[in-house]
Amino acid sequence: MNEKAQKPSADPKPWLVTGGLGFVGVNLIGSLLRGKQRVRVFDDFSTGSLESLEAMFDGEGIEQAERELVEIVRGDVRDGE
């Protein structure tokens, strides 16, 4: 795998993470934030929670400035609206 495929761009890009409050999503968000990327999280809160995201922030030492790169949107991709 080449270096470009392994790391997000140094320039902040917007990312959309669906199911972002679940185990995989929270860890993906952590990786993106460590790369100084902006993240929009889309989740229906059916199995994930904001507490899991906050726990990752605290456990990974994610600073407030990086936390502000995250936007949470509550919704379900199956909704037609």
Backbone torsions as a table, in degrees:
resi	resn	phi	psi	omega
1	MET	NA	136.7	-178.6
2	ASN	-81.5	163.8	-175.9
3	GLU	-60.2	-38.8	-178.4
4	LYS	-63.8	-34.8	-180.0
5	ALA	-73.8	-21.5	-176.2
6	GLN	-86.6	-27.8	-174.9
7	LYS	-123.5	141.4	173.4
8	PRO	-65.5	160.4	179.0
9	SER	-58.4	147.7	176.5
10	ALA	-68.3	-26.4	175.9
11	ASP	-82.2	130.0	179.7
12	PRO	-57.9	129.0	176.9
13	LYS	-122.2	152.0	175.3
14	PRO	-81.4	134.6	178.0
15	TRP	-122.5	143.5	173.6
16	LEU	-111.6	122.9	178.2
17	VAL	-115.5	109.6	176.5
18	THR	-85.0	143.1	-175.3
19	GLY	67.1	32.3	-171.8
20	GLY	-70.3	-9.2	179.8
21	LEU	-99.0	1.3	174.6
22	GLY	-85.1	179.5	-175.2
23	PHE	-57.9	-51.4	-177.7
24	VAL	-66.6	-44.6	-179.0
25	GLY	-60.4	-44.7	-179.9
26	VAL	-61.3	-42.1	179.4
27	ASN	-69.3	-36.1	175.3
28	LEU	-63.9	-43.5	178.2
29	ILE	-59.8	-43.4	177.3
30	GLY	-57.4	-44.1	178.7
31	SER	-63.4	-43.0	179.6
32	LEU	-65.0	-41.5	179.9
33	LEU	-66.4	-37.7	176.1
34	ARG	-62.2	-26.7	175.6
35	GLY	-89.7	11.1	177.4
36	LYS	60.9	34.8	179.2
37	GLN	-94.5	154.7	175.2
38	ARG	-89.3	138.7	-174.1
39	VAL	-131.6	128.0	169.6
40	ARG	-104.9	124.0	-177.9
41	VAL	-102.9	125.2	178.7
42	PHE	-116.6	116.4	-175.7
43	ASP	-150.8	149.9	178.3
44	ASP	-96.9	3.2	177.4
45	PHE	63.0	18.5	-178.0
46	SER	-73.8	-34.9	178.0
47	THR	-126.8	-20.7	180.0
48	GLY	-98.7	172.3	-179.6
49	SER	-149.4	158.4	175.3
50	LEU	-63.3	-29.1	179.5
51	GLU	-61.8	-36.8	178.9
52	SER	-66.5	-36.7	177.2
53	LEU	-68.1	-44.5	178.3
54	GLU	-62.2	-39.5	178.7
55	ALA	-63.1	-39.9	177.4
56	MET	-65.2	-44.3	178.1
57	PHE	-54.1	-49.7	-176.9
58	ASP	-67.4	-44.2	-177.9
59	GLY	-67.2	-33.0	-178.4
60	GLU	-93.1	-3.2	-179.0
61	GLY	68.9	33.3	178.9
62	ILE	-71.5	121.3	-177.4
63	GLU	-74.2	162.0	-178.7
64	GLN	-57.9	-40.4	-180.0
65	ALA	-60.7	-37.4	178.2
66	GLU	-73.3	-36.5	178.5
67	ARG	-61.3	-31.1	-179.8
68	GLU	-72.4	-8.5	175.5
69	LEU	-81.4	-1.7	-177.2
70	VAL	-106.0	131.0	173.6
71	GLU	-119.1	129.8	179.7
72	ILE	-101.9	128.9	176.3
73	VAL	-122.1	122.4	178.5
74	ARG	-89.7	124.6	179.5
75	GLY	178.8	177.5	-178.9
76	ASP	-130.3	128.6	-178.1
77	VAL	-62.5	-17.0	179.4
78	ARG	-82.5	-11.0	176.7
79	ASP	-75.6	138.9	-177.6
80	GLY	-81.0	-2.8	-176.4
81	GLU	-93.8	NA	NA
